[in-house]
Amino acid sequence: MRRVARSLLAVVLCAGLLSACAPAAAPAQQVLRLATTTSTQDSGLLDALLPLFEQQYNARVDVVAVGTGQALEIGAKGDADVVLVHARAREDKFVSEGDGINRRDVMYNDFVIVGPQADPAGVGGAASAKEAFARIVAASAPFASRGDDSGTYTKEKGIWASAVITPTTDSGWYLSLGQGMGETLLTANEKSAYTLTDRGTWLSMQTKLPNLGLLLGGATVAENQDKSLLNPYGVIPVNPAKHPGVNAELAAKFVEWITAPDIQKLIGEYGQDKYGQPLFYPNAAKP
């Protein structure tokens, strides 16, 4: 009887020792849902940055890259934890309506007008985007519009309004695509059309667009004479008070991470070696 008891005790002790010596289970990986613009995706910036965040915080970032309007709608439904977008008036509205909190500047580039190398509308001689659009209309030259409720499309509509022009697809020259920036550029290249694009996506895709040239905006952001074409990006955590299901803690960490000096430095260096200039310029400031 004692022999059986000793055997049972040995088994218990052995099991306890094995349990104590076993490696601790790794902490569960968190998930951050990021709704952002196609320009951050098409330019390759997210592929360069996000693995660093994932490694540092043991997280997986699920990215939905759409137009800014759609990204903000996703956030307003509580289906994202944080948004990274570029349409300041709409960002401010998102915050004022209680869907987002603590917007922070992240970076900027600018918009440029690209089009067929022959430039039949004479866009290259225009002094501003407003004048360039008027020349496109006068020449009835093809214009490829994203038409997708993006920050770029918002900027495009503003330029048309400043020129007191309302383009429609009935005109035959205005092509409303409902596509992201990359697809819009490819369509413009195929159809020898003009289009408005952010400089970052243009630079990253330029080798795929042999029929297009940069016609208005200068060779760099500093050389762009039309200062209305500046294109700032902001990051906004979705408001947990209105949308309790969001991962507010990880979203806050993401905001602090992407606005931190070391990541800002990486943003400012991205593209420099390949294109001779950054695709985005960091401009985060303390809250």
Buried (B, 14 or more C-beta within 10 A) or exposed (E): EEEEEEEEEEEEEEEEEEEEEEEEEEEEEBEBBBBBBBBBBBBBBBEBBBEEBBEEBEBEBEBBBBBBBBBBBBBBEBBBBBBBBBBBEBBBBBBEEEBBBEBBBBBBBBBBBBBBEEBBBBBBEBEBBBBBBBBBBEBEBBBBBBBBBBBBBBBBBBBBEBBEBEBEEEEEBBBBBEBBBBBBBBBBBEBBBBBBBBBBBBBBBBEEBEBBBBBBBBEEBEEBEBEBBEBBBBBBBBBBEBBEEBBBEBBBBBBEBBBEEEBBEBBBEBBEEEBEBBBBBBBBEEE
